[in-house]
Amino acid sequence: MTITANNITGHLGMGLAPRELEVTVLAASDLTIKQIGREMGISPRTVEKRLEDARFKLGAKTMRGLVMEAFRRGLIAIAATPPALPDPKHQATEHDGVFIA
């Protein structure tokens, strides 16, 4: 199971409780503690507690360290984005993408 927010995906079952993972994903999305609280419907104090618990579990001292360690361990990752579709107005030619000097 995963948690996704702002193009960051978190993977459950890898050491963090669901709410700890959620605050970590939101912190990785560059949200402040107050913004995370609003997003989750909890107080900033509760956000701080969840972040503190996640930092302890991953051995990180700061929120930045928590995010870096979560990425390193594969707990969070940048969500895959679908490839861009080709422009339907563009007519492909046999020389597209070829440099001729």
C-alpha positions in Angstrom: 0.0 0.0 0.0 1.2 3.5 -0.7 0.5 7.1 0.3 1.0 9.8 -2.4 1.0 13.6 -2.0 2.4 16.3 -4.3 4.2 13.8 -6.6 5.9 12.0 -3.7 4.9 8.4 -2.9 5.5 6.6 0.4 5.5 2.9 0.9 3.9 1.3 3.9 5.3 -1.7 5.7 8.9 -0.5 5.7 9.3 0.7 9.2 7.1 3.7 9.7 3.5 3.8 11.0 1.0 5.1 8.4 0.7 8.6 10.0 4.5 8.9 10.4 4.9 8.0 6.7 2.2 10.5 5.8 4.0 13.4 7.6 7.3 12.3 6.0 5.7 12.4 2.5 4.3 15.8 3.2 7.6 17.1 4.6 9.3 15.8 1.4 6.7 17.8 -0.5 8.2 21.0 1.0 5.3 21.7 3.3 5.7 23.5 6.7 4.5 21.9 9.9 1.5 24.1 9.9 0.6 23.2 6.3 1.1 19.5 7.1 -1.3 19.9 10.0 -3.9 21.6 7.9 -3.6 18.9 5.2 -3.9 16.1 7.7 -6.5 17.8 9.9 -4.3 17.6 13.0 -2.5 20.2 15.2 1.0 21.3 14.5 2.0 19.8 17.8 0.8 16.4 16.7 2.7 16.8 13.4 5.8 17.5 15.4 5.3 14.4 17.4 4.8 12.2 14.3 7.9 13.7 12.8 9.9 13.2 16.0 8.8 9.5 16.1 9.7 9.0 12.4 13.1 10.7 12.9 13.8 8.4 15.9 13.0 5.3 13.9 15.2 6.3 11.0 18.0 7.8 13.2 17.7 11.3 11.7 18.2 14.5 13.7 16.3 17.0 11.5 13.3 17.0 9.1 15.7 17.3 6.2 17.7 14.3 7.5 14.4 12.4 7.9 13.5 13.0 4.2 16.9 12.1 3.0 17.0 8.9 5.0 13.5 8.0 3.8 14.6 8.4 0.2 17.8 6.5 0.8 15.9 3.5 2.3 13.2 3.6 -0.4 10.4 4.5 2.0 9.5 7.5 -0.2 10.2 8.1 -3.9 9.2 10.6 -6.6 6.0 9.4 -8.1 6.2 8.3 -11.7 4.8 10.7 -14.2 3.3 9.5 -17.4 5.4 10.3 -20.5 4.4 13.3 -22.6 2.2 12.6 -25.5 3.6 13.6 -28.9 2.2 16.7 -30.5 -0.6 15.6 -32.9 0.0 18.8 -35.1 3.7 17.8 -35.6 4.4 15.9 -38.8 7.2 13.4 -38.4 9.8 13.2 -41.1 12.6 10.8 -41.7 15.0 13.5 -40.5 13.4 14.2 -37.1 16.1 14.2 -34.4 18.9 13.9 -36.9 21.5 16.6 -37.3 22.8 17.0 -40.8 25.9 19.2 -41.3 
